[in-house]
Amino acid sequence: GGRAQHLCCWECVCDPIIMATRNLGTMSDSVLQDYHTRRHTSGLNTEELEAPLALVHSTSRINWLTARYDPDDSQRLQLLATGEGGFEELLGSLDDNLVIY
């Protein structure tokens, strides 16, 4: 009784280079050009989030933020809250009546 062996291609499946280039053969030349040379954006106005998000990614004590779509401008994200208390504090800031990011 030997042990059954199976082939695992975890590295192939999870390698970011392989994942990013897997479907390049199906893209047109113009799409391929855009893929590497143009900045793509959703068009959302996120200016209000830039400074707080930079704090979350820095050595600041702020470690979370929440945002939502501005009720007066669907192309703008609005900062709702920031905090230093981690996941539990973040959970306490959520509102079941809002879609929060």
Secondary structure, 3 states (H helix, E strand, C coil): CCCCCCCCCHHHHHCHHHHHHCCHHHCCHHHHHHHHHCCCCCCCECHHHHHHHHHHCCCCCCCEEEEEEECCEEEEEEEEEEECCHHHHHHHHCCCCCCCC
